[in-house]
Amino acid sequence: MTGANRKARIAAETQKGREALQAAEALMRLGLHNDAVTRMYYAAFHFASAALVSIDVQSRSHRGLQSLFSLHLVKTGKLPFQRAKELKRLQGYREAADYDSEFRFDAEGAREELEVTRRFVQAVQAFLAEGGWLA
């Protein structure tokens, strides 16, 4: 992938991430906490994808994204271990919110996950900005 293509892909991924975060915030206001947490994961997912694209790595699955994120960004010291834990946490909650009919987030729990998501997104944005990938 050329530098220009990579930059365009990063821009597209971060835009999708920002939109997912906005959707999560809107769903929180509506009291739809499980749906909000699902969108929070997708915000983190798209930012993690953008970070991987910045180092010319692409994932083909959600589990692959976690593995590649840890291997290429955390184990190399580009991002702290906490970011990998946050991504895994959000994915676990997304799966529970989507597939476990008895699982319910309350407002307090969803707010906590929103803060986790914001930390993750801010850290990845800083990483991308430091690399010159954000406009």
Secondary structure, 3 states (H helix, E strand, C coil): CCHHHHHHHHHHHHHHHHHHHHHHHHHHHCCCHHHHHHHHHHHHHHHHHHHHHHCCCCCCCHHHHHHHHHHHHHCCCCCCHHHHHHHHHHHHHHHHHHHCCCCCCCHHHHHHHHHHHHHHHHHHHHHHHHCCCCC
